[in-house]
Amino acid sequence: MRLWSGPPQSGVVLRSAGSPLGMVGAVREAIVKLNSQNVMYEARTMEGIIAESLAARRFSSISIYGVISYVVGQRTREIGIRIALGAQRSTVLWLMLGEGMKMAMIGVVVGIVAAAGLTRLMSQLIYGVSAADPVTFAGVIIILTTVAFAACYVPARRAMRLDPMVALRYE
């Protein structure tokens, strides 16, 4: 549970054996007993705080997947034409994966360069990890590359299963 008290604002973290939100009333009373000027503004569980901090990362992964998946999915007609003209399905799949991953890797490189350039600003905003932590950078690269690969592979594989005539009529 995280509690905020009046000026200057300070956070208090409590560990409890029972339900953390069930203790809010008792904690609020204890704060008032210490000083009647203190006010508790909010109480949140640590799970809620962590979920809130990870929400933006999850959203960006979903966004990356959605954009790449949409772009590859728009090429269903092209895939149908290639297969109808005699291209091997595996060759077309590797073509789609290669082009999608090329786009993703350009984004990763631009992101790494931007992040490396902003490490001085970020160092004041993060706690417990250096701004240029190689493990964090590697983890982000691995996660984003995996998401991009899945976003390319799933719609391309789905288009591969279609009959070429159905894919030609697709729109």
Secondary structure as UniProt FT lines:
FT   STRAND          2..5
FT   TURN            6..9
FT   STRAND          10..13
FT   HELIX           20..23
FT   HELIX           24..34
FT   TURN            36..37
FT   STRAND          43..44
FT   HELIX           46..73
FT   TURN            74..75
FT   HELIX           76..84
FT   TURN            85..86
FT   HELIX           89..117
FT   HELIX           119..122
FT   TURN            123..125
FT   TURN            131..132
FT   HELIX           134..161
FT   HELIX           164..169
//
